[in-house]
Amino acid sequence: MIVDMMSNVPKDVLEAIRSHQPISDTKLAALAAMAIEMVAKHGQPSPAIVKTFLENGYQERDPLYIVLAAAVKVLSNYSNQAFGTQVDDKFSAYKVD
């Protein structure tokens, strides 16, 4: 939900990410690939993913923002599950089962 409202990422790109479809914007595609790789490989992205990421205008410090975002999401998910937090009705469209 925050992504939809605050990130300025185009709606078609968000839909592509959610549905595992190609992303037309190469810079955002490189960011998505890096984020997916960082999470899937526990912070050890392949050299090819890193190279593409950097070639698309990102800097060597930028993966730290991905680590931060993943950490915040894990903290939120674990906290909500530990305490049985219910999704508010106004956010129900974003619920993932």
C-alpha positions in Angstrom: 0.0 0.0 0.0 2.8 2.5 0.8 4.3 1.6 -2.5 1.1 2.5 -4.3 0.8 5.9 -2.5 4.2 7.2 -1.8 6.8 5.6 -4.1 5.9 7.2 -7.4 6.4 3.8 -9.1 4.0 3.6 -12.0 1.0 1.4 -11.5 1.9 -0.8 -14.4 5.3 -1.5 -12.9 3.8 -2.5 -9.6 1.4 -4.8 -11.3 4.2 -6.4 -13.3 6.2 -7.0 -10.0 3.2 -8.5 -8.3 2.4 -10.8 -11.2 6.0 -11.7 -11.9 5.8 -10.2 -15.4 8.6 -8.3 -17.3 9.0 -4.6 -16.3 9.3 -2.2 -19.2 11.4 0.4 -17.4 15.0 -1.0 -17.4 16.1 0.9 -14.4 13.1 -0.3 -12.3 13.6 -3.8 -13.7 17.2 -3.8 -12.5 16.0 -2.6 -9.0 13.3 -5.3 -8.8 15.8 -8.0 -9.9 18.3 -6.9 -7.3 15.7 -6.8 -4.5 14.4 -10.2 -5.4 17.9 -11.6 -5.7 19.0 -10.0 -2.4 16.1 -11.6 -0.5 16.2 -15.0 -2.3 20.0 -15.4 -1.9 20.1 -14.0 1.6 22.1 -10.9 0.7 24.4 -12.5 -1.8 23.3 -11.4 -5.2 25.0 -12.8 -8.3 27.7 -10.7 -9.9 25.6 -10.5 -13.1 22.6 -9.0 -11.1 24.9 -6.5 -9.4 26.5 -5.5 -12.7 23.1 -4.9 -14.3 22.0 -2.9 -11.2 25.1 -0.7 -11.3 24.9 -0.2 -15.1 21.4 1.1 -14.7 22.5 4.1 -12.6 22.4 2.8 -9.1 25.4 3.2 -6.7 27.2 0.7 -4.6 25.5 1.9 -1.5 22.0 1.4 -2.9 21.8 -2.3 -2.0 21.8 -1.1 1.7 18.4 0.5 1.0 17.1 -2.9 -0.2 18.5 -4.5 3.0 16.7 -1.8 5.1 13.4 -2.3 3.3 13.6 -6.1 3.6 14.4 -5.7 7.3 11.5 -3.4 8.0 9.2 -5.8 6.1 10.4 -8.8 8.1 10.0 -6.9 11.4 6.4 -5.9 10.4 5.4 -9.4 9.2 6.9 -11.1 12.3 5.3 -8.6 14.7 1.9 -8.9 13.0 2.0 -12.7 13.0 3.2 -12.9 16.6 0.4 -10.7 17.8 -2.3 -11.9 15.4 -2.8 -8.4 14.0 -5.9 -8.2 11.7 -5.8 -6.3 8.5 -7.9 -3.1 8.7 -10.8 -3.0 6.2 -9.3 -0.1 4.4 -6.2 -2.1 3.6 -8.0 -5.4 2.7 -7.2 -5.0 -1.0 -3.5 -5.4 -0.2 -3.9 -8.5 1.9 -1.8 -11.5 0.9 -2.7 -14.9 2.2 
